[in-house]
Amino acid sequence: MRARQGGWVGLVVILVALVIVAFLAKDALKKYGLVPSPPTATKAATPGERARAAGAMGVDATDLDTSAPQAPGAALDRARGVEEMVQRQADERAKRMDGVQ
C-alpha cells in the first residue's frame, strides 16, 4: 500500500515544483520586458510631491533633442541596436588605428 502512495506524493511534489518554476519564469520574463505587463496606476500626489518629482520642471527626457537615438521598445530590438553600435565603434577604432601606424 505504501509503494502506491509514494508515486502520488512524488507526482504532487513535481507539480508544486512546476508551479513555482512557472511563477518565477513569469516574473523574470516581465522584468526583462519580454512579456507585456499591465500598466501600473499612479496615484495623485500632493503639490509638494509633484514639484519634487522627476520631470517636474516640464523638461522630460523625451523632450530633449539629443544625438543619441531613441531606444526601441522591444528587448531584442534594443539588443540589435547595441550590437550595431558596438560594431560601428569597432570599425571607427580600426580606422583610427590604421591611420596611426
Secondary structure, 3 states (H helix, E strand, C coil): CHHHHHHHHHHHHHHHHHHHHHHHHHHHHHHHCCCCCCCCCCCCCCHHHHHHCCCCCCCCCCCCCCCCCCCCCCHHHHHHHHHHHHHHHHHHHHHHHHHHC
